[in-house]
Amino acid sequence: MGGTEHLTVQREGATLVLTLNRPEAKNALSLPMLVGLYDGWIEADEDDAIRSIVLTGAGGSFCAGMDLKALAGRGMEGEQYRDRLKADPDLHWKAMLRHHRPRKPVIAAVEGYCVAGGTEILQGTDIRVAGASATFGLFEVRRGLFPIGGSTVRLQRQIPRTHALEMLLTGRPYSAEEAAGIGLIGHVVPDGTALDKALAVAEQINACGPLAVEAVKASVYETAELSETDGLAAELRRGWPVFDTADAKEGSRAFTEKRPPVYRRA
């Protein structure tokens, strides 16, 4: 497992847990954090033993966005990682899930601040859980900035446009309850339990056929902007091969034999 000084990596069974770990700065994005995130997504893609990913933050916050001191030209921690950016100038966008979509489901476990770049990363996750006191929002316009992490494109596709535009144009904070009400997050849980809930959801996913899970996720995103006719055709291309797998046969046998299935990604 990888990780950096600002991003910790651990396994919880078949779930890879990535923790933004810069609590003194409310987990504001840093170069070490971005490198760690990118490496975490790649590890999950390449390791078939990993069936789901949970993204969370240390110290009671998820992510307060980009380090504005660094943006203002006053340096950024982790200069030793500069060669990684030179080798892949797109690394930071992949890390923030703007230019990369992991094969495995990504579940966000949010506590505290999830604002600006935090809300932008959130839009790249698949399932979202938040503590009751969590705060969301895209604050960029209040600072004369643009939310270039993908929000002007993605947000209107994930929540009603009127809510997307209000969030983008006012730069105001949103409570967890309000974020759930507009569909930005799926679960609001007591403070301090978002990670527990996210891991519970991950366990439910992990118990399913991994080939089926990955194909379903891919189909949802692939067909999102297609016409119904084209989308249904694409769904068949993704779905039919799953029925020919050993995992599909094992799932059927386990159901009839009333036992837990043992999937082998075959």
C-alpha positions as CSV (number, residue, x, y, z in Angstrom):
1,M,0.0,0.0,0.0
2,G,1.1,3.5,-0.7
3,G,0.2,6.8,1.0
4,T,2.0,10.0,1.6
5,E,2.4,12.4,4.6
6,H,-1.0,13.9,3.7
7,L,-2.9,10.7,2.5
8,T,-3.1,7.5,4.5
9,V,-4.1,4.2,3.0
10,Q,-5.4,1.1,4.8
11,R,-7.4,-2.0,4.1
12,E,-10.7,-2.9,5.7
13,G,-11.3,-6.3,4.3
14,A,-12.0,-5.9,0.6
15,T,-12.3,-2.1,1.0
16,L,-9.5,0.4,0.4
17,V,-9.8,3.4,2.8
18,L,-8.2,6.6,1.6
19,T,-8.0,9.3,4.3
20,L,-7.1,12.9,3.6
21,N,-4.7,13.5,6.4
22,R,-3.9,17.2,6.9
23,P,-6.2,18.0,9.8
24,E,-4.4,21.2,10.8
25,A,-5.5,22.7,7.5
26,K,-8.9,21.0,7.4
27,N,-7.4,18.7,4.8
28,A,-6.9,21.4,2.3
29,L,-5.5,19.9,-0.9
30,S,-1.7,19.7,-1.1
31,L,0.7,18.2,-3.5
32,P,1.4,15.2,-1.2
33,M,-2.3,14.7,-0.8
34,L,-2.9,14.8,-4.6
35,V,-0.1,12.3,-5.3
36,G,-1.4,10.0,-2.6
37,L,-4.9,10.1,-4.0
38,Y,-3.8,9.4,-7.5
39,D,-1.8,6.4,-6.3
40,G,-4.7,5.2,-4.3
41,W,-7.1,5.2,-7.3
42,I,-4.5,3.3,-9.3
43,E,-3.9,0.8,-6.6
44,A,-7.7,0.1,-6.4
45,D,-7.9,-0.3,-10.2
46,E,-5.0,-2.7,-10.4
47,D,-5.7,-4.9,-7.3
48,D,-8.6,-7.3,-7.9
49,A,-8.8,-8.0,-4.2
50,I,-10.1,-4.5,-3.7
51,R,-13.8,-4.3,-4.4
52,S,-14.7,-0.9,-3.1
53,I,-13.1,2.4,-2.0
54,V,-14.0,4.7,0.9
55,L,-12.7,8.3,0.8
56,T,-12.8,10.2,4.1
57,G,-10.9,12.9,6.0
58,A,-9.0,13.0,9.3
59,G,-9.6,15.3,12.2
60,G,-13.3,15.9,11.7
61,S,-13.2,17.5,8.3
62,F,-13.4,16.0,4.8
63,C,-11.6,18.7,2.6
64,A,-11.7,22.5,2.7
65,G,-10.5,22.8,-0.9
66,M,-7.3,24.0,-2.5
67,D,-4.5,25.4,-0.3
68,L,-5.0,29.1,-1.2
69,K,-1.6,30.1,0.2
70,A,-0.1,27.8,-2.4
71,L,-2.3,29.3,-5.1
72,A,-1.2,32.7,-4.1
73,G,2.4,31.7,-4.8
74,R,3.6,31.2,-1.3
75,G,4.8,27.6,-1.8
76,M,3.3,24.2,-1.3
77,E,4.4,21.4,0.9
78,G,5.8,18.3,-0.7
79,E,8.3,19.8,-3.2
80,Q,9.8,16.3,-3.4
81,Y,6.8,15.3,-5.5
82,R,7.3,17.9,-8.2
83,D,8.8,15.3,-10.5
84,R,5.6,13.4,-10.4
85,L,3.7,16.4,-11.7
86,K,6.3,17.0,-14.4
87,A,6.0,13.4,-15.5
88,D,2.2,13.6,-15.6
89,P,0.9,17.2,-15.8
90,D,-2.7,15.8,-15.5
91,L,-2.0,14.0,-12.2
92,H,-3.8,16.6,-10.0
93,W,-7.0,16.3,-12.1
94,K,-6.9,12.5,-12.0
95,A,-6.4,12.7,-8.2
96,M,-9.5,14.9,-7.9
97,L,-11.5,12.5,-10.0
98,R,-11.9,15.0,-12.8
99,H,-10.0,13.0,-15.4
100,H,-10.2,9.6,-13.8
101,R,-13.0,7.3,-12.8
102,P,-12.0,4.3,-10.7
103,R,-13.4,0.9,-11.8
104,K,-14.5,0.1,-8.2
105,P,-17.3,2.0,-6.4
106,V,-16.2,5.0,-4.4
107,I,-18.0,5.9,-1.2
108,A,-17.5,9.3,0.4
109,A,-17.6,9.5,4.2
110,V,-17.9,13.2,5.0
111,E,-17.5,14.9,8.4
112,G,-17.1,18.7,8.9
113,Y,-16.1,20.8,6.0
114,C,-16.5,19.5,2.4
115,V,-16.3,22.8,0.5
116,A,-14.8,24.2,-2.7
117,G,-12.4,21.5,-4.0
118,G,-13.9,19.2,-1.4
119,T,-17.3,19.4,-3.0
120,E,-15.7,19.1,-6.4
121,I,-14.0,15.8,-5.4
122,L,-17.3,14.7,-3.9
123,Q,-18.9,14.9,-7.3
124,G,-16.5,12.3,-8.6
125,T,-17.6,9.7,-6.0
126,D,-20.5,7.3,-6.4
127,I,-22.2,7.1,-3.0
128,R,-22.1,9.8,-0.3
129,V,-22.6,9.7,3.4
130,A,-22.3,12.7,5.7
131,G,-22.4,13.5,9.4
132,A,-25.2,15.8,10.5
133,S,-23.0,18.8,11.0
134,A,-21.1,18.5,7.7
135,T,-20.9,21.7,5.5
136,F,-20.9,21.7,1.7
137,G,-20.5,24.4,-0.9
138,L,-18.6,25.8,-3.8
139,F,-17.1,29.0,-2.4
140,E,-15.0,29.9,-5.4
141,V,-17.0,32.8,-6.8
142,R,-16.9,34.6,-3.4
143,R,-13.1,34.7,-3.8
144,G,-13.2,35.7,-7.5
145,L,-12.3,32.2,-8.6
146,F,-13.8,29.5,-10.9
147,P,-14.7,26.0,-9.7
148,I,-12.6,24.4,-12.4
149,G,-12.7,20.9,-10.8
150,G,-15.7,20.0,-13.0
151,S,-18.6,21.5,-11.0
152,T,-20.1,23.7,-13.8
153,V,-20.4,20.5,-15.8
154,R,-21.1,17.7,-13.3
155,L,-23.3,19.4,-10.7
156,Q,-26.2,20.2,-13.0
157,R,-26.2,16.5,-14.1
158,Q,-26.3,15.3,-10.5
159,I,-28.9,17.7,-8.9
160,P,-31.6,19.9,-10.4
161,R,-30.1,22.8,-12.4
162,T,-31.8,25.4,-10.3
163,H,-30.0,24.1,-7.2
164,A,-26.8,23.6,-9.1
165,L,-26.8,27.2,-10.2
166,E,-27.7,28.5,-6.8
167,M,-24.8,26.6,-5.3
168,L,-22.4,27.8,-8.0
169,L,-23.5,31.4,-8.2
170,T,-24.0,32.3,-4.5
171,G,-21.0,30.5,-3.0
172,R,-23.0,29.9,0.2
173,P,-22.7,27.0,2.6
174,Y,-25.1,24.1,2.6
175,S,-25.9,21.9,5.6
176,A,-25.9,18.2,5.3
177,E,-29.7,18.2,5.6
178,E,-30.0,20.7,2.7
179,A,-27.4,18.8,0.6
180,A,-29.4,15.6,1.1
181,G,-32.6,17.4,0.2
182,I,-31.3,18.5,-3.2
183,G,-29.7,15.1,-3.9
184,L,-26.1,15.9,-3.5
185,I,-25.6,13.3,-0.8
186,G,-27.5,10.1,0.0
187,H,-27.2,9.6,3.8
188,V,-27.1,11.9,6.8
189,V,-25.9,10.1,9.9
190,P,-25.0,11.2,13.5
191,D,-21.7,13.1,13.6
192,G,-18.7,10.8,13.9
193,T,-20.4,7.8,12.2
194,A,-20.1,8.7,8.5
195,L,-17.1,6.3,8.1
196,D,-18.9,3.5,9.9
197,K,-21.9,3.9,7.6
198,A,-19.7,4.1,4.5
199,L,-17.9,1.0,5.5
200,A,-21.2,-0.8,6.0
201,V,-22.3,0.2,2.5
202,A,-19.0,-1.0,1.2
203,E,-19.5,-4.4,2.9
204,Q,-22.8,-4.8,1.1
205,I,-21.1,-4.0,-2.2
206,N,-18.2,-6.3,-1.4
207,A,-20.7,-9.2,-0.9
208,C,-21.9,-8.9,-4.5
209,G,-20.3,-10.2,-7.7
210,P,-17.3,-7.9,-8.5
211,L,-17.6,-8.3,-12.2
212,A,-21.3,-7.4,-12.1
213,V,-20.6,-4.4,-9.8
214,E,-18.0,-3.0,-12.1
215,A,-20.1,-3.5,-15.2
216,V,-23.1,-1.9,-13.6
217,K,-21.1,1.2,-12.5
218,A,-19.5,1.5,-16.0
219,S,-22.9,1.2,-17.6
220,V,-24.5,3.9,-15.4
221,Y,-21.8,6.4,-16.4
222,E,-21.5,5.3,-20.0
223,T,-25.2,5.7,-20.6
224,A,-25.9,8.9,-18.6
225,E,-25.9,11.3,-21.5
226,L,-27.1,8.9,-24.2
227,S,-30.6,8.7,-25.7
228,E,-32.7,5.9,-24.2
229,T,-32.3,3.8,-27.4
230,D,-28.6,4.2,-27.4
231,G,-28.3,3.7,-23.7
232,L,-30.3,0.5,-23.8
233,A,-28.0,-0.8,-26.6
234,A,-24.9,0.1,-24.6
235,E,-26.4,-1.6,-21.5
236,L,-26.8,-4.9,-23.4
237,R,-23.2,-4.7,-24.5
238,R,-22.0,-4.3,-20.9
239,G,-24.5,-6.6,-19.3
240,W,-24.8,-9.7,-21.5
241,P,-21.2,-10.8,-21.0
242,V,-21.7,-10.9,-17.2
243,F,-24.2,-13.7,-17.6
244,D,-21.5,-15.9,-19.1
245,T,-19.1,-15.6,-16.2
246,A,-18.3,-18.2,-13.5
247,D,-19.4,-15.6,-10.9
248,A,-22.9,-15.4,-12.4
249,K,-23.2,-19.2,-12.2
250,E,-21.9,-19.2,-8.6
251,G,-24.4,-16.5,-7.7
252,S,-27.2,-18.6,-9.0
253,R,-26.0,-21.7,-7.3
254,A,-25.5,-20.0,-4.0
255,F,-29.1,-18.5,-4.2
256,T,-30.7,-21.9,-4.8
257,E,-28.5,-23.6,-2.1
258,K,-29.2,-20.8,0.4
259,R,-25.6,-20.0,1.1
260,P,-23.3,-17.0,0.7
261,P,-21.7,-16.9,-2.8
262,V,-17.9,-17.2,-3.2
263,Y,-16.9,-15.0,-6.1
264,R,-13.6,-15.3,-7.9
265,R,-13.8,-12.7,-10.7
266,A,-14.1,-15.3,-13.4
